Amino acid sequence: MPQPQPMPQPARLVVALDFQTGAEALDMARALSPLAREHGNIWMKVGLELFVAEGPGMVRGLKAMGFKVFLDLKFLDIPNTVRGAVRSAVKCGADMLNIHAIGGLDMARVAVAARDEAAAETGLAEKPLLFAVTVLTSMQDMDNPILRGRPAAEVALELARVSREAGLDGVVCSAREAASIKAACGQDFLCLTPGIRIPDPAAPADDQRRVMTPEEAVAAGSDFLVVGRPVTRAPAGQGGPVAAAREILRRMAAAARGA
Ligand code: C5P
């Protein structure tokens, strides 16, 4: 008998707290927390800038506010070092963490085993999600030593296959690649997509090159939409971060309904 498929979860908004101080990050999280309680699908992302400044206490602080936390440190090192880093990330309470897929199959397998071990040792009911970064969304096809002239989408798909083989939960990719990655790796292989921008001719794309709107990302199959500056630097005159996040959630919900 065919196994019943779990219901797909609605896409979640992950707000990138790219700040230099914990105080700024916690202020932003606090401002967004009523909206998060209303919607239930807003995560917070702690990246290199904030983690290097504040350390694991930041993850604990955000979790104490009720958020799920993506610890975006993109590990890439010899397998033994990655093993230790993954264990530490799980033990500090991250709900999601990531490695670079270019570290190869062995490094990725070691990361999966380390995540499983640390989750069991910590007695976690749910294992943290482990993702691999495929191709950074700021890379261009021709100017990069990883791509070496090959289209980013082709390299991302290849790295996604390796990640799936290693047993990871999903990949960080451009929303432009989500549909082909899911077609190749399975619908349950999760896609987390940065490079999201609200369509506004006056708004900057910043340094992101392969951008998509929230609607396009959801329609393409993205499971987690990472949004930083369009929320955190949203102008106060237009309602600031809360209004921007609300608008993105509205667009995501409309796309999920097929509106
Ligand atoms: O401000 P913006 O929306 O461009 O922020 C995107 C966030 O996603 C940043 O924290 C960046 O480090 C992260 N990211 C990315 N591209 C990837 C992986 C992560 O932009 N491939």
Residues whose N, C-alpha, C, O or C-beta is under 5 A from the ligand:
A	BS01	C5P	A16 D18 G47 V135 L136 T137 V172 P194 G195 I196 Q208 V226 V227 G228 R229 P230
